[in-house]
Each structure stands twice: as structure tokens, then as C-alpha cells.
Amino acid sequence: MGLFAGAPPRELGNGQQQRQLSGQLWGIGSVRDLIPPRGVTSTRRPFVSADTALQHSAVWACLRLRADLVSTLPLGVWRYGPDGQLRITVPTPTVLLQPGGPKCRRPEWMFSSQFDLDRVGNVIGLISERDGNGFPARIDLQRTADCTILLKGNQITGYRVGPALYRPEDVWHEKQYTVPGIPIGLSPVAYAALTIGKYLSIEEFALTWFAGGGVPRARLRNTQKKIVGKEATIVKEAWNAAISAGEPFVHGMDWEYDLIQAQQASSDWLEGEKSSVLDVARYFGCPADLIDAVVSAGTRITYANVTQRHLQFLITHLGPAIARREDALTQLTAAPRNVGLDTDALLRLDPSSRAAYLKTLIDGRMLAPSEARAMDGRPPFTQAQMNEFLTFWPPKAAPIGATPAIGQPGGAPGSGSDAIAGDTGTGSGDEPQA
């Protein structure tokens, strides 16, 4: 009966059954039915989700940049002193050192949670351990696609993670991009779905094009004779069979093949990609130039230095998200403790600029030399180091008849480093006298 005979009808997507034609094998009645049909352009829009959105390079770049920076900022815990102004550093609780347990320390946990906050506006974790004061000691982050938030009006009544139900007090729920009346964060991916979908459609078109499955309208012309009727049908079928199978089309010197729409279509594709990248950067709060996107034709936004650019990024884009994270992490500690992320790490200066900055603070009496050295991880000067400074750079003598200034020999006692060295008698033996 043959290879295809005797098989049952196949159920189609629209509920109809494929007919088994009498005298034919599954609808194959001639050799023409064995030739693959020409690809057609699909008008359906691609499905955009939190996961498929990552196929957009700009989405990935924005999320990676923001999560990288936030997760690597130094974290500290402090409280105010009795005067209400001085900050006193206190020990960091375990939940802020390894929030997800020994195998998920703070940088990884912060990256994962920031990634979901910027992608779907929410991050959900299960509180699996608590400390002696009842505060969370371990939070296991969950995949947001597996989580469902149960609401009654505008109040959260519970959470479903997979098939299990959890009470609100057993769940860590951090959110951003909230609006009045909605107790969950808004998802940038959901609101950027049209933009992301357009990009994915362009990518799908390009892959189809270059893979050979959907060749654009073209012209196959014989330059030597007129092709009509059955001969034209044979040539067309041979051509379609060749391009559908991805094999070369063999012909003589008398055939020409022109891609009529190739140049215009490729130009539209490139323009569509550029506009999509800029739109995505706006949705995800990340300047386009920081993800290496061309802002306009052939130009990029430039700044005087790297620090100035990072300062602008911190103030207008990343700063509010950091403040929200600090407030949420503070809830994991006992009052009156506060959690802070050191944003100065984002504004790292080059060595010469940093030295000039510290010198300005010291000269303005806003910072002591020992404090400046502590900022570089160095201990205060030893007495031997101070003696060495006095040997190579002895203090200058005041002019005859002039009143010595504070900090110079003969000035007020203890008024400067030079006076201190003179009082202790540890200066060099040839120090000039006023």
C-alpha cells in the first residue's frame, strides 16, 4: 500500500481533520505536491514575556548594567549617635552578608533581586529562617514566573509559589514602580511589550530572510527567450524546490535573478532596530550611550570625564532605585539601625584627581590627614614617618619682626604639625629658629 497509506487522519489546529483523498497518498496527487510551498510572511506578533524580552540586546544590557552596579556597591549598617548627627557603624547582620544562605552571598542575591525589580517590578522570596529577634535570617528568591499574588481589593492576602500557598508574613516582597491603588510594582517589560515585540519581529524577519525560508519578492528572468505556459511552471517549481531546500539553483548564462525589495527592506530593518534600542533604554531607566547605543546618526553623548557621567547617571536614574533598596533592606534589621549603600564607589576618581580632592579637603580643614589615609586603607602616620617628613621638608622660618602664624614655629602651642614636632623635640637638629 505504500509508506503513507493506512495512517489515520490528523487533527488540525482549527478542529478540522485532514482529508485522505481517494486514490492519493495524504493529498499528494502529483509531483508538484512534493515541491515545498513558497514561504509567506506571517503577520502575527511575537509573544513577549519577561524571559523572551531578554532576547533584545538592549534589554539585556540595561538590566545587566543596573544590576551589576547596585549589587557591587559596598553595604554598611549604622545608627545615629546621642547627638542625632554622628553616624556610628554597627555590625552587619548575617542576612545582609549571605541573604540566600552560604551558597548565595550578598552580591549574587542583590544582582538577582535587582534584575527582577528592573524587569518585572517585583521580587519575591520565601523566608526560610529567622533570627532570635524574629527578623528574616535567610530569604530564598523565587522565579517570578512561578509566583502569583493574591489580592482582595487593594490588599495582598497571600502568595502562591508553584502549587503552594504562603501567608504574607512568610514572604519577602520587594517592589518598585508602584502607583496608587495597586499594591504590586508595575512591569517595564509589560509596558514595553510593543517596542520589544517590534524588535523581535524584525529579528525574526532577518533570521527568516537569511535562513532562506522566506525569500522576498524577486524576479527570475530569461534574457534570451520568452518563457510561457508549461515551461514557465517547470522553471518556477525547480526554483522553489531549490531555495526551499537551501540548495543552489543550476542554470545557464541566460538567467537573471533580481532581489527587487532587498535594499529597501534591509534599510528599514536597520532603522527599526535603532529606534527600538532607544525606546528600550527609556523604559528601563538606562541612558542609551551607556549601553553603547548610537544616540543619533554618527554621534554619541560625551561628558568632560567619567566621574561627571556617572554622577549624572546616579542622580537621574540609579539614585532613586538605590534609595528604595536601602529602605527595604533596613526592614531586615532592628531599629534604630539603618542600611546604606555607598554610592561613592560609583564615583571613583582617577589617582591624580583623587589626590587633588583629598588635598583640597585637608587644606580646607574639612578632613584630617589621618582620615584621608584611612580612606585609602592606610594607618595614621607613625612618629618615624613624621620625623622623616621634617628631615626632607623642614618648616619655614617666619620673617624677622613678623608675628608667627598658627602652624609655624613660634605660633600658638599645638597649633599645627610643625609645632607639635618642635614641642616634642623630635625634629631635625638644624631646625631654624624664629
C-alpha positions in Angstrom: 0.0 0.0 0.0 3.0 2.3 0.3 4.7 4.3 3.1 1.9 6.8 3.7 -1.2 4.5 3.3 -3.3 3.3 6.1 -2.4 6.2 8.5 -5.3 7.7 10.4 -6.4 11.3 9.7 -4.5 14.0 11.6 -6.3 16.6 13.7 -5.6 20.1 12.5 -5.3 23.2 14.7 -8.7 24.6 13.7 -10.5 21.4 14.7 -10.9 20.1 11.2 -9.4 16.8 10.1 -7.1 16.3 7.2 -8.8 14.5 4.4 -7.4 11.3 3.0 -8.1 11.7 -0.7 -9.3 8.7 -2.6 -6.5 7.4 -4.9 -3.9 9.8 -3.3 -1.4 9.4 -0.6 -2.1 12.1 2.0 -3.2 14.6 -0.6 -0.2 14.0 -2.8 -1.7 13.7 -6.3 1.2 14.8 -8.5 4.9 15.6 -8.5 4.0 19.3 -8.0 2.6 18.4 -4.5 6.1 17.3 -3.4 7.6 20.7 -4.0 7.7 22.8 -0.8 5.4 25.8 -0.9 6.9 29.3 -1.1 7.3 30.9 2.3 4.8 33.5 3.2 5.1 36.5 5.5 3.5 36.0 8.9 1.6 38.9 10.4 1.4 37.5 14.0 3.2 39.4 16.7 5.8 37.5 18.7 4.9 36.7 22.3 6.8 39.0 24.7 7.4 37.8 28.3 10.0 38.6 31.0 12.1 35.8 29.5 11.7 36.4 25.8 12.4 40.1 26.3 16.0 39.2 27.2 16.5 38.3 23.5 16.6 42.0 22.9 20.2 43.0 23.4 19.3 46.5 24.7 17.0 44.9 27.4 19.8 42.6 28.5 22.4 45.5 28.5 20.2 47.8 30.6 19.3 45.1 33.2 22.9 43.9 33.4 24.3 47.4 33.9 21.9 48.4 36.6 22.1 45.1 38.5 25.9 45.0 38.2 26.3 48.4 39.7 23.8 48.0 42.6 25.0 44.6 43.6 28.6 45.6 43.9 28.1 48.8 46.0 29.6 48.5 49.5 26.9 48.0 52.2 27.1 49.3 55.7 24.8 49.3 58.8 24.8 52.3 61.1 22.8 54.2 63.7 22.7 57.8 64.8 24.7 58.8 68.0 23.3 60.5 71.0 23.6 63.9 69.3 21.4 62.7 66.5 24.0 63.6 63.9 27.1 61.4 64.2 26.7 58.0 62.4 28.0 55.0 64.3 28.8 51.9 62.4 27.3 48.7 63.8 27.9 45.0 62.9 26.3 43.8 59.8 23.7 41.0 60.4 24.1 37.7 58.7 21.0 38.2 56.5 22.9 41.1 54.8 26.1 39.1 54.3 24.6 36.0 52.8 20.9 36.6 52.3 20.3 33.4 50.4 22.4 31.2 52.6 26.1 30.2 52.4 25.8 29.4 48.7 24.1 32.7 47.8 26.0 35.6 49.2 25.1 39.3 49.0 26.5 40.2 45.6 24.7 37.3 43.9 21.5 37.9 45.8 21.5 41.6 45.1 22.1 41.1 41.4 19.3 38.6 41.1 16.8 40.7 43.0 17.7 43.9 41.2 17.5 42.1 37.9 13.8 41.2 38.6 13.0 44.5 40.1 14.0 46.3 36.9 12.5 43.6 34.7 9.1 42.9 36.2 8.9 45.5 39.1 8.7 42.9 41.8 11.0 40.3 43.5 9.6 37.6 45.7 11.5 35.3 48.2 10.5 32.8 50.8 11.7 33.5 54.4 13.1 30.1 55.3 15.0 31.1 58.5 14.6 33.7 61.2 17.0 35.0 63.9 16.4 35.2 67.6 14.5 38.5 67.3 12.2 37.2 64.7 13.8 39.0 61.7 14.5 37.1 58.5 17.8 35.3 58.5 17.6 33.7 55.1 15.5 34.7 52.0 15.3 32.2 49.1 14.4 34.2 45.9 11.8 32.7 43.6 11.3 32.8 39.9 8.7 35.5 39.3 7.0 33.4 36.6 6.1 30.8 39.2 4.6 33.3 41.6 1.1 34.6 41.9 0.0 37.4 44.2 -3.5 37.0 45.8 -5.4 40.2 46.2 -8.6 41.3 47.9 -9.3 44.8 46.8 -6.0 46.6 47.1 -4.7 44.4 49.9 -2.4 41.4 49.4 -3.9 38.3 51.2 -1.4 35.7 50.2 1.1 34.3 47.7 1.1 31.2 45.5 4.6 29.9 44.6 4.0 26.9 42.3 1.2 24.9 43.9 1.9 26.0 47.5 0.2 28.9 49.3 2.0 31.2 51.7 1.0 33.9 54.1 2.2 37.5 53.5 4.4 37.4 56.7 6.3 34.4 55.3 7.2 36.1 52.0 9.7 38.8 51.2 8.1 41.0 48.6 10.2 44.0 47.3 8.7 46.2 44.6 9.3 49.3 42.6 7.3 51.4 40.1 4.2 51.4 42.2 1.1 53.6 41.6 -1.8 54.4 44.0 -4.4 51.6 44.4 -2.1 48.8 43.2 0.0 47.0 45.8 2.4 45.5 43.3 5.0 47.0 41.2 4.5 47.8 37.5 6.4 45.7 35.0 8.6 47.6 32.5 8.5 44.6 30.2 4.7 44.6 30.1 4.6 48.3 29.1 7.5 48.0 26.7 6.0 44.9 25.1 5.1 46.7 21.9 8.6 48.1 21.4 10.2 44.8 22.3 7.8 42.9 20.1 8.6 45.1 17.2 12.3 44.4 17.6 11.7 40.6 17.9 9.6 40.8 14.8 12.4 42.5 13.0 14.9 39.8 14.2 12.5 37.0 13.2 12.2 38.6 9.7 16.0 38.8 9.4 16.5 35.2 10.5 13.9 34.0 8.1 15.4 36.1 5.3 19.0 34.9 5.7 18.0 31.3 6.6 16.3 31.1 3.2 12.8 30.3 4.5 11.1 33.5 3.4 12.8 35.0 0.3 11.4 38.4 -0.5 9.6 39.1 -3.8 12.0 38.8 -6.7 12.2 38.4 -10.4 13.7 35.4 -12.3 14.1 36.4 -16.0 15.4 34.7 -19.1 17.3 37.1 -21.2 17.4 35.0 -24.3 13.9 33.8 -24.9 10.3 34.2 -23.8 9.1 31.6 -21.2 5.4 30.8 -21.1 2.9 28.1 -20.1 4.2 24.7 -19.0 7.8 25.7 -19.4 7.4 28.6 -17.0 5.7 26.4 -14.5 8.5 23.8 -14.6 11.2 26.6 -14.1 9.2 28.1 -11.2 8.8 24.7 -9.5 12.5 23.9 -9.9 13.4 27.3 -8.5 11.1 27.0 -5.5 12.4 23.5 -4.8 16.0 24.7 -4.8 15.6 27.7 -2.5 13.2 25.8 -0.1 15.8 23.0 0.3 18.6 25.5 0.7 20.4 24.1 -2.4 21.9 26.0 -5.4 19.8 26.7 -8.4 21.6 25.5 -11.5 21.1 27.4 -14.7 22.9 28.6 -17.8 24.1 32.0 -18.9 20.6 33.2 -20.0 19.0 33.7 -16.5 19.0 36.7 -14.2 17.7 36.9 -10.6 16.9 40.3 -9.1 16.0 40.9 -5.4 13.6 43.7 -6.0 13.0 44.7 -2.4 16.2 43.6 -0.7 17.9 47.0 -0.3 14.8 48.9 1.0 13.8 46.1 3.4 17.3 45.9 4.9 17.4 49.7 5.4 14.0 49.6 7.1 15.3 46.7 9.3 18.3 48.7 10.5 16.3 51.8 11.2 13.7 49.8 13.2 16.5 48.3 15.3 17.9 51.7 16.2 14.6 53.2 17.2 13.8 50.1 19.3 17.1 50.3 21.2 16.5 54.0 22.2 12.9 53.2 23.3 14.0 50.3 25.5 16.7 52.4 27.1 14.0 54.9 28.2 11.7 52.2 29.6 14.5 50.6 31.7 16.0 53.8 33.1 19.4 53.5 31.4 21.0 56.1 29.2 21.5 54.8 25.7 25.1 55.9 25.5 26.0 53.7 28.5 24.9 50.6 26.6 26.9 51.6 23.5 23.9 52.7 21.5 24.2 55.4 18.9 22.0 58.2 20.1 21.8 59.9 16.6 23.4 59.3 13.3 27.1 59.1 13.8 27.2 60.9 17.2 27.3 60.0 20.8 26.7 61.9 24.0 30.1 62.8 25.6 31.0 64.2 29.0 34.0 66.0 30.4 35.1 62.9 32.3 33.9 59.5 33.5 33.1 60.8 37.0 30.8 63.5 35.6 28.9 61.0 33.5 28.5 58.5 36.4 27.3 61.3 38.6 24.6 62.3 36.1 23.6 58.6 35.8 23.4 58.2 39.6 21.3 61.3 40.2 18.8 60.9 37.4 18.5 57.1 37.0 20.1 54.9 39.6 19.8 57.0 42.8 16.1 56.6 43.4 16.3 52.8 43.0 19.2 52.7 45.4 17.2 54.7 48.0 14.3 52.3 47.7 16.6 49.3 48.2 18.2 50.9 51.3 14.7 51.4 52.8 13.7 47.8 52.0 16.9 46.3 53.4 16.6 48.4 56.6 13.4 46.4 57.4 15.6 43.4 57.9 17.4 45.0 60.9 16.2 46.1 64.3 15.5 49.8 64.9 17.2 52.2 65.1 19.6 50.7 62.6 19.8 51.8 59.0 21.3 50.2 55.9 23.2 52.2 53.4 24.8 51.5 50.0 28.0 53.5 49.5 27.3 55.3 46.2 30.8 57.0 46.4 32.1 53.7 44.9 30.3 54.6 41.7 32.2 57.9 41.5 35.7 56.5 41.7 38.3 59.1 40.7 41.5 58.5 38.8 44.6 58.7 41.1 45.6 62.3 40.3 42.0 63.6 40.7 41.5 61.7 44.0 44.8 63.1 45.4 43.8 66.7 44.5 40.3 66.1 46.0 41.8 64.9 49.3 44.3 67.7 49.4 41.6 70.3 49.0 39.7 68.8 51.9 42.8 68.8 54.1 43.8 72.3 53.2 40.3 73.5 54.0 40.4 71.8 57.4 37.5 69.6 56.5 39.5 66.4 56.8 42.4 65.4 58.9 45.4 63.7 57.3 44.7 60.5 59.3 41.2 60.4 58.0 42.4 60.8 54.4 44.8 57.9 54.9 42.0 55.8 56.4 40.0 56.4 53.2 42.9 54.7 51.3 43.1 51.9 53.8 46.3 53.2 55.4 47.0 53.7 59.2 47.9 57.1 60.6 51.4 58.5 60.3 53.9 57.0 62.8 56.3 59.2 64.6 59.2 57.9 62.5 57.3 59.0 59.3 56.7 62.4 60.8 60.4 62.8 61.6 61.2 61.8 58.0 58.9 64.5 56.6 60.6 67.1 58.8 64.0 66.0 57.6 63.2 66.4 53.9 60.8 69.3 54.2 61.8 71.4 57.3 59.4 74.1 58.4 60.0 77.5 57.1 61.2 80.4 59.4 58.9 83.4 59.9 60.4 86.8 58.7 62.1 88.9 61.4 59.7 91.1 63.2 56.6 89.2 61.9 54.1 87.6 64.1 54.3 83.8 63.6 51.2 82.3 62.1 49.4 79.3 63.6 51.2 76.2 62.5 54.6 77.8 62.2 57.4 77.7 64.8 56.7 80.2 67.5 53.0 80.2 66.9 50.3 79.0 69.2 51.3 75.8 71.1 49.9 72.7 69.4 48.6 74.8 66.5 50.0 72.6 63.7 52.0 69.6 62.8 55.2 71.6 62.7 54.6 73.0 66.2 53.9 69.5 67.5 57.1 68.2 66.1 59.0 71.1 67.6 57.4 70.7 71.0 58.4 67.0 71.3 61.9 67.7 70.3 61.9 65.1 67.6 62.6 67.5 64.7 65.9 67.6 62.9 68.8 69.2 64.8 69.3 72.0 62.3 65.7 73.4 62.5 65.7 77.2 62.0 64.7 79.3 65.0 62.3 82.2 64.8 
